[in-house]
């Protein structure tokens, strides 16, 4: 029960301080960062696998 009393003021603060465009922009920016990291990780794994087979 106490948790709900903590969530409501926090949610109200977020709604009042962040406008929707800024929030969506931040979400997409974080998504781009994660996407780039995943692409680099997959390329590194592919290069590692190819180098293991060539030896």
N, C-alpha and C positions, 0 to 999 in steps of 0.2 A: 504494500500500500504506500509506503513512504517513497518508493521509487517513482510512482506516478506524479507525485507532487514536485519532484525534481525535474521530470521530463517536460512538463507543461511550460514552466517559465523559460526553459532552454529553447524549446520550440518557438515560443513567442519571440524571444530575442533574435533567433535566426530569421524568422519571417520579417521582422521589422528592420533588421540591419542589412540583409542581403536582398537585392532585387533579383528577380528571376533570371535576367540575362547574364548577370555576373555569375550566378550559381551555375547555370548551364555552361557558360564559358569555362569555368574552373573544372567542371566535370569532364568536358571534352579535352581540355589541356592535360589533365591527368591521364585520360585515356590514350592520348597521343604518346605521352611518355612511356606508359606501360607497353603500348604497341611497339614502339621502337626498341625497347629493352627485349621484348619477346623475339622480335625478328633477329636482333643481334645474337641472342642466345641460341636460336635455332640454327643460324648460320655457323656459329662456333661449334655446335654439336655435330653438324654435318661435316665440317672440316676435320674435326677430331676423328669421326668414324672413318672417313676416307684415309686419313693418315695411318690409322690402325691397320687397315687392309693392305696398304702399300708396303708395309714392312715385312 
